[in-house]
Amino acid sequence: MTVSAGIVGTLAIPAYAFAPGSTGPQFETSAQTELTEAQAQSVEVTDDVIAAPVTKDGFAATTAAEIQAAAEAAAAAAAAEAARQAAEAQMASYAASYSGPSASELAAAPVYGSADAASVFAVAQQYLGVPYVYGGATPAGFDCSGLVKYVYAQFGINLPHSSAAQGAAGTQISESEAVPGDLVVMSGHIGFYAGNGTILHAPYEGASVRIQPIWTSDYWIVRI
């Protein structure tokens, strides 16, 4: 009986306890198995944490395009100021270089009589080579309407110092009727018709009174 009890006791022991090599690493419990067998955990989050607002900083970067635009605007402003100062210096020099009568004074005491086109053109030709000066209306320097004003003033005709107003002061005629001394009028510019599709005018800054072909078809002829 004693032997039998010992045998029974031996059989009651789990077989894997005596399996060869059962202590090797291949028989160990994996980390995944340990996590699977672990008790579930939970974390309580209070309402004030859940309701906390999400915020972001207010940093704003200036783009390359904005930097370029600002640089261009500054350069344009500097150029405009330089041009203004140059114009003021030129006008100061212009005023000091002429001591003769103004266009208004000539209109009040004209030099010539009839303002026929041929006579007007002959007087206008006297000013070929006079430099262009913005706002100028004397032989020290002319702009386009200043030249027309000064020439007509010598015939007792006091025209405004404006290309648009001068163009409106006469009668529009066809190009086929035009003769030297009539006015060539275009948007923002005016001069004397010089015949054969040319114009005698004060063209622009840096140039002088000259005769040249009319460069556009967008013009009309006016006779004062």
Order of alpha helices (4+ residues) and beta strands (2+ residues): alpha-alpha-alpha-alpha-alpha-alpha-beta-beta-alpha-alpha-beta-beta-beta-beta-beta-beta
